[in-house]
């Protein structure tokens, strides 16, 4: 098969009219040849760090949407399903991903559970990491979120890192805000990347000390604006990633959108495409072609190098997306789950207190980090309750693996003026997390998810809507278009109930993520992510 177009040779920084000849899975020749075709041919895009589970889609369904935007491969941390189902969950992701023509590159989740301060559904210790890293389908040690464990030479953490070095596989980092001597020690342990930088200065320090920095733009955490000005000088050591991307966003765009935004800022297109297409392949030693003779035929055809609208996507020489239609067929699979708690009563969400002040989590738009606020307590009959006027709402985390009393906290900036929203996507342990204006509404939302054994829901004064997530309580068994539409409807309902957040469910899912400062809530209580210890709700 022969294809003509404007061939984008990223590594030699040239564009020329040419013809590509394919034979089976490979490119057998690339020749300069005059023609009248104006479309551009370039290597496919790669998401350098993503949790597929956060799309609420199984890998095979994620692939069907991603190829529409020119993505041919991902570097995927199956950390979310691992916290629910352990190694069995990782194996499910690999097996499901292999059933479609897309290049998933899974890592060994390094922090299952993420901390000892929450209840997860599984444990993967250093022996489990060794077993995973022995598997050729596991390409790297996934993000080492337990940076205190690295800094204090925790025995289990250091064993996991040692196994990655033994098998000569890269080690991903996760160290938001880590600076100075601490980040130097973290890097010297062998950790090579970070996707958690949220300031220019932090990312620059890490780049100068030898780290690869990923510019993250997900559905909740958005760091493109803060970090993109580093790209012109440091393009050889940067990559693009989503980290977490909800299905409605994935229907619209993927890494192609970051390329378009970078080019719109006047950044050299070859530098942008090196970040988007080349660097992940070289850093992780991926089995992905880079549009060279004898490479695997992994490439895309786009309309222009401004908007990067994809016309066709090829993976291993196979056309998988063509003129608006994904050619990857859906695949059947069996659901697996781990959900073992009983329905709750309204009284379970009561918090008796006579305190005048409370600690409040301040959620920040576009960030995973939060602030700690001290606010006036609002009580009714001795029960701490939501204060809609000041937008300080009650929040609960419910252990879904066993029957326990819910943990209670308060949060600002969700903006609800009626009802409650809840999700069993609660990073990292995926317990049920809910925010609402009353104990009754929170209880109703939580029980809906318990009934469905996982999902996301909204409960207003007049209606109740739930999107079931029966695969590990975090993914749908429906096709991508369906779940994307259902999620968009639920997102709109949350905003109709008053939420002003761009992605309220994505933000909600991170309010139990203890490894990101400063104040979060686990099923065991309110947690200070700076001191890395529990703290009291009452101030």
TIKOL-501167 format. One line per 4 residues: number of its first residue (from 1); their letters; for each residue x, y, z of C-alpha. Coordinates in steps of 0.1 Angstrom, whole numbers, plus 5000, padded with zeros to 4 digits. Example, Ala and Ser with C-alpha at 12.3 -4.5 7.8 and 13.67 -1.06 7.14 Angstrom:
REM residues 2
1	as	5123 4955 5078 | 5137 4989 5071
***
This chain:
REM residues 539
1	xxxx	5000 5000 5000 | 5012 5035 4991 | 5002 5068 5008 | 5011 5103 4997
5	xxxx	5013 5135 5017 | 5035 5162 5032 | 5058 5140 5053 | 5068 5155 5086
9	xxxx	5103 5144 5095 | 5104 5155 5131 | 5139 5144 5140 | 5155 5161 5110
13	xxxx	5132 5191 5112 | 5119 5190 5076 | 5087 5186 5057 | 5087 5173 5022
17	xxxx	5063 5160 4996 | 5066 5122 4996 | 5052 5087 4994 | 5052 5060 5020
21	xxxx	5051 5024 5011 | 5037 4999 5036 | 5041 4961 5036 | 5022 4943 5063
25	xxxx	5030 4960 5097 | 5060 4981 5085 | 5071 5011 5065 | 5094 4997 5038
29	xxxx	5102 5030 5021 | 5098 5067 5023 | 5106 5086 4991 | 5104 5122 4981
33	xxxx	5078 5124 4953 | 5059 5153 4939 | 5021 5152 4942 | 4991 5175 4948
37	xxxx	4982 5161 4982 | 4982 5188 5010 | 4975 5165 5040 | 5003 5159 5065
41	xxxx	5017 5125 5076 | 5035 5124 5110 | 5041 5099 5138 | 5011 5092 5161
45	xxxx	5006 5110 5193 | 5014 5093 5227 | 4999 5101 5261 | 5030 5098 5283
49	xxxx	5011 5092 5315 | 4974 5083 5319 | 4952 5062 5341 | 4929 5046 5315
53	xxxx	4904 5038 5343 | 4897 5076 5348 | 4881 5077 5314 | 4855 5053 5329
57	xxxx	4862 5031 5299 | 4880 4997 5297 | 4911 4998 5275 | 4895 4985 5244
61	xxxx	4868 5012 5245 | 4894 5039 5254 | 4913 5029 5222 | 4882 5033 5200
65	xxxx	4880 5070 5211 | 4917 5078 5213 | 4925 5069 5177 | 4900 5095 5166
69	xxxx	4924 5121 5178 | 4956 5106 5163 | 4967 5088 5195 | 4984 5055 5188
73	xxxx	4998 5046 5222 | 4997 5054 5259 | 5020 5050 5289 | 4993 5037 5313
77	xxxx	4995 5033 5350 | 4968 5007 5360 | 4971 5020 5396 | 4933 5026 5400
81	xxxx	4921 4991 5393 | 4951 4977 5412 | 4939 4995 5443 | 4906 4977 5439
85	xxxx	4916 4942 5427 | 4954 4940 5429 | 4974 4921 5403 | 4942 4905 5389
89	xxxx	4931 4940 5380 | 4964 4948 5362 | 4961 4915 5343 | 4925 4924 5332
93	xxxx	4938 4957 5318 | 4966 4941 5298 | 4944 4913 5285 | 4916 4936 5274
97	xxxx	4940 4961 5258 | 4956 4933 5237 | 4923 4926 5220 | 4924 4958 5200
101	xxxx	4950 4973 5176 | 4963 5000 5200 | 4996 5003 5219 | 4989 5003 5256
105	xxxx	5021 5003 5277 | 5013 4994 5312 | 5034 4999 5343 | 5037 4981 5376
109	xxxx	5017 5002 5402 | 5042 5011 5429 | 5018 5023 5456 | 4990 4998 5463
113	xxxx	4977 5009 5487 | 4988 5045 5480 | 4992 5050 5518 | 4986 5032 5550
117	xxxx	4961 5059 5560 | 4932 5046 5539 | 4914 5013 5532 | 4921 4998 5497
121	xxxx	4909 4966 5482 | 4943 4951 5476 | 4981 4952 5484 | 5009 4948 5460
125	xxxx	5042 4945 5479 | 5077 4944 5466 | 5074 4907 5458 | 5043 4915 5437
129	xxxx	5062 4943 5420 | 5090 4918 5411 | 5064 4894 5396 | 5049 4922 5375
133	xxxx	5082 4936 5363 | 5092 4902 5351 | 5063 4904 5327 | 5074 4918 5293
137	xxxx	5040 4935 5290 | 5050 4957 5320 | 5072 4985 5307 | 5081 5005 5338
141	xxxx	5076 5011 5376 | 5046 5034 5378 | 5045 5067 5397 | 5063 5065 5430
145	xxxx	5037 5085 5450 | 5052 5076 5484 | 5079 5102 5481 | 5082 5103 5520
149	xxxx	5091 5066 5517 | 5119 5075 5492 | 5132 5103 5514 | 5132 5082 5545
153	xxxx	5146 5050 5528 | 5115 5029 5536 | 5125 4993 5531 | 5096 4982 5509
157	xxxx	5098 5013 5487 | 5135 5009 5481 | 5130 4972 5473 | 5104 4982 5446
161	xxxx	5128 5007 5431 | 5156 4981 5432 | 5136 4956 5412 | 5129 4982 5386
165	xxxx	5166 4989 5383 | 5173 4951 5382 | 5149 4947 5352 | 5163 4979 5336
169	xxxx	5128 4995 5335 | 5122 5033 5340 | 5108 5046 5373 | 5081 5072 5371
173	xxxx	5078 5099 5398 | 5050 5118 5416 | 5063 5145 5438 | 5041 5177 5438
177	xxxx	5059 5207 5453 | 5091 5187 5462 | 5121 5211 5460 | 5157 5215 5471
181	xxxx	5176 5187 5488 | 5145 5166 5490 | 5139 5165 5453 | 5176 5159 5447
185	xxxx	5175 5128 5469 | 5143 5117 5451 | 5159 5119 5417 | 5191 5102 5429
189	xxxx	5170 5072 5440 | 5165 5066 5402 | 5132 5083 5396 | 5132 5098 5361
193	xxxx	5099 5117 5355 | 5074 5139 5372 | 5039 5149 5360 | 5029 5167 5392
197	xxxx	5046 5201 5387 | 5022 5230 5391 | 5046 5259 5389 | 5072 5270 5363
201	xxxx	5099 5272 5390 | 5093 5237 5404 | 5094 5222 5369 | 5125 5241 5360
205	xxxx	5144 5230 5391 | 5135 5193 5383 | 5145 5197 5347 | 5178 5212 5356
209	xxxx	5184 5183 5381 | 5179 5157 5353 | 5142 5148 5354 | 5119 5145 5325
213	xxxx	5089 5168 5330 | 5054 5159 5317 | 5030 5187 5310 | 4997 5175 5323
217	xxxx	4964 5187 5310 | 4936 5164 5323 | 4899 5169 5331 | 4907 5183 5366
221	xxxx	4944 5190 5369 | 4955 5215 5342 | 4992 5226 5342 | 4997 5235 5305
225	xxxx	4994 5272 5312 | 5020 5271 5340 | 5046 5249 5322 | 5043 5254 5285
229	xxxx	5069 5283 5284 | 5095 5257 5294 | 5090 5237 5262 | 5110 5258 5237
233	xxxx	5143 5254 5257 | 5136 5220 5273 | 5117 5202 5245 | 5142 5173 5245
237	xxxx	5132 5164 5281 | 5095 5170 5282 | 5063 5151 5273 | 5026 5157 5272
241	xxxx	5001 5137 5293 | 4965 5136 5305 | 4969 5117 5338 | 4931 5116 5342
245	xxxx	4907 5123 5314 | 4869 5119 5316 | 4850 5103 5287 | 4832 5135 5276
249	xxxx	4866 5152 5272 | 4880 5122 5253 | 4852 5125 5228 | 4864 5160 5220
253	xxxx	4902 5158 5219 | 4934 5143 5233 | 4971 5151 5229 | 4963 5167 5195
257	xxxx	4947 5196 5215 | 4979 5203 5234 | 4998 5204 5202 | 4974 5229 5187
261	xxxx	4976 5251 5218 | 5014 5250 5219 | 5017 5259 5182 | 4991 5287 5187
265	xxxx	5016 5302 5212 | 5042 5304 5185 | 5063 5274 5196 | 5082 5257 5168
269	xxxx	5061 5228 5155 | 5090 5204 5154 | 5097 5209 5191 | 5060 5205 5199
273	xxxx	5058 5172 5179 | 5090 5159 5195 | 5073 5163 5229 | 5041 5147 5217
277	xxxx	5054 5119 5195 | 5091 5111 5199 | 5102 5116 5236 | 5079 5090 5251
281	xxxx	5090 5063 5227 | 5127 5070 5235 | 5123 5074 5273 | 5102 5042 5278
285	xxxx	5117 5023 5248 | 5082 5017 5234 | 5075 4994 5205 | 5061 5023 5185
289	xxxx	5072 5034 5150 | 5085 5070 5144 | 5078 5073 5107 | 5111 5059 5095
293	xxxx	5120 5032 5070 | 5117 4997 5086 | 5097 5011 5115 | 5064 4998 5125
297	xxxx	5037 5017 5106 | 5023 5038 5134 | 5014 5072 5120 | 4986 5096 5114
301	xxxx	4974 5118 5086 | 4962 5153 5096 | 4946 5182 5078 | 4972 5207 5089
305	xxxx	4999 5215 5115 | 4977 5241 5132 | 4946 5223 5145 | 4960 5187 5140
309	xxxx	4925 5174 5130 | 4930 5137 5123 | 4919 5123 5090 | 4933 5088 5094
313	xxxx	4952 5068 5121 | 4974 5037 5113 | 4987 5013 5139 | 5010 4984 5128
317	xxxx	5000 4993 5092 | 4963 4988 5100 | 4938 5017 5093 | 4920 5021 5127
321	xxxx	4904 5055 5122 | 4891 5069 5089 | 4874 5102 5082 | 4854 5105 5114
325	xxxx	4848 5068 5121 | 4867 5046 5145 | 4874 5012 5129 | 4882 4994 5161
329	xxxx	4853 4971 5169 | 4839 4967 5204 | 4849 4936 5223 | 4830 4916 5249
333	xxxx	4844 4910 5284 | 4834 4899 5318 | 4830 4924 5346 | 4850 4920 5378
337	xxxx	4845 4939 5410 | 4852 4943 5447 | 4823 4959 5465 | 4813 4947 5500
341	xxxx	4795 4973 5521 | 4759 4976 5532 | 4735 5005 5527 | 4739 5035 5551
345	xxxx	4714 5053 5574 | 4711 5091 5576 | 4723 5090 5612 | 4756 5075 5599
349	xxxx	4765 5109 5585 | 4759 5129 5617 | 4789 5145 5633 | 4783 5156 5669
353	xxxx	4803 5187 5678 | 4803 5218 5700 | 4833 5233 5683 | 4831 5269 5672
357	xxxx	4856 5264 5643 | 4864 5236 5619 | 4890 5227 5593 | 4877 5230 5558
361	xxxx	4892 5216 5526 | 4894 5243 5499 | 4890 5227 5465 | 4909 5246 5437
365	xxxx	4898 5248 5401 | 4922 5230 5378 | 4944 5217 5406 | 4947 5185 5427
369	xxxx	4963 5204 5456 | 4939 5219 5481 | 4942 5245 5509 | 4933 5242 5545
373	xxxx	4909 5268 5558 | 4896 5275 5593 | 4860 5284 5592 | 4830 5290 5615
377	xxxx	4812 5258 5625 | 4775 5255 5616 | 4755 5231 5637 | 4719 5220 5641
381	xxxx	4709 5201 5672 | 4746 5195 5679 | 4752 5181 5644 | 4778 5198 5621
385	xxxx	4759 5205 5589 | 4765 5221 5555 | 4763 5259 5553 | 4750 5266 5518
389	xxxx	4753 5304 5521 | 4791 5303 5527 | 4795 5272 5504 | 4809 5250 5531
393	xxxx	4794 5216 5524 | 4795 5183 5543 | 4817 5156 5526 | 4818 5119 5534
397	xxxx	4841 5090 5524 | 4825 5056 5528 | 4846 5024 5529 | 4833 5002 5501
401	xxxx	4853 4971 5510 | 4838 4965 5545 | 4811 4980 5567 | 4824 5010 5586
405	xxxx	4811 5044 5598 | 4816 5071 5572 | 4844 5096 5577 | 4832 5132 5577
409	xxxx	4848 5165 5566 | 4837 5198 5551 | 4847 5213 5517 | 4845 5247 5500
413	xxxx	4840 5256 5463 | 4817 5228 5452 | 4789 5254 5452 | 4759 5230 5454
417	xxxx	4727 5247 5466 | 4706 5215 5466 | 4711 5177 5468 | 4744 5158 5466
421	xxxx	4768 5142 5442 | 4788 5110 5448 | 4813 5088 5431 | 4830 5054 5437
425	xxxx	4859 5068 5417 | 4878 5081 5447 | 4916 5082 5441 | 4934 5062 5451
429	xxxx	4915 5035 5470 | 4882 5041 5453 | 4860 5043 5483 | 4827 5062 5479
433	xxxx	4831 5099 5482 | 4801 5123 5484 | 4794 5161 5489 | 4760 5175 5496
437	xxxx	4738 5201 5513 | 4722 5177 5538 | 4728 5144 5555 | 4697 5130 5538
441	xxxx	4709 5139 5503 | 4744 5125 5509 | 4729 5093 5523 | 4706 5089 5493
445	xxxx	4735 5094 5468 | 4758 5070 5487 | 4732 5043 5488 | 4725 5046 5451
449	xxxx	4762 5037 5444 | 4761 5009 5469 | 4730 4995 5451 | 4748 4996 5418
453	xxxx	4781 4984 5432 | 4798 5014 5418 | 4792 5045 5397 | 4787 5083 5398
457	xxxx	4754 5099 5407 | 4736 5132 5414 | 4706 5136 5437 | 4686 5169 5435
461	xxxx	4654 5179 5451 | 4634 5165 5421 | 4655 5138 5405 | 4681 5111 5409
465	xxxx	4705 5101 5382 | 4732 5074 5383 | 4758 5062 5358 | 4767 5027 5368
469	xxxx	4804 5017 5368 | 4802 4979 5373 | 4838 4972 5362 | 4858 4974 5395
473	xxxx	4833 5002 5405 | 4854 5026 5384 | 4847 5017 5347 | 4817 5012 5325
477	xxxx	4808 4982 5305 | 4792 5004 5278 | 4807 5019 5247 | 4826 5051 5248
481	xxxx	4800 5073 5231 | 4773 5061 5255 | 4793 5066 5287 | 4806 5100 5273
485	xxxx	4770 5112 5268 | 4758 5098 5301 | 4787 5115 5320 | 4780 5148 5302
489	xxxx	4744 5147 5313 | 4754 5140 5349 | 4780 5168 5348 | 4753 5192 5335
493	xxxx	4730 5181 5363 | 4757 5188 5390 | 4762 5223 5375 | 4724 5229 5374
497	xxxx	4725 5221 5412 | 4750 5249 5416 | 4785 5236 5411 | 4808 5261 5394
501	xxxx	4837 5237 5389 | 4847 5228 5354 | 4847 5191 5362 | 4830 5186 5395
505	xxxx	4832 5147 5395 | 4868 5147 5385 | 4876 5172 5413 | 4855 5152 5437
509	xxxx	4874 5120 5429 | 4907 5137 5441 | 4895 5149 5474 | 4905 5116 5490
513	xxxx	4939 5116 5473 | 4961 5118 5504 | 4995 5120 5487 | 4986 5154 5473
517	xxxx	4987 5183 5499 | 4973 5198 5518 | 4940 5186 5533 | 4921 5155 5522
521	xxxx	4897 5130 5535 | 4901 5092 5536 | 4877 5066 5549 | 4897 5067 5581
525	xxxx	4896 5105 5587 | 4908 5140 5578 | 4944 5140 5566 | 4971 5166 5565
529	xxxx	4991 5159 5533 | 5020 5182 5543 | 5027 5166 5577 | 5015 5132 5564
533	xxxx	4993 5125 5594 | 4957 5126 5605 | 4943 5159 5618 | 4910 5168 5636
537	xxx	4880 5183 5619 | 4874 5205 5649 | 4899 5234 5650
***
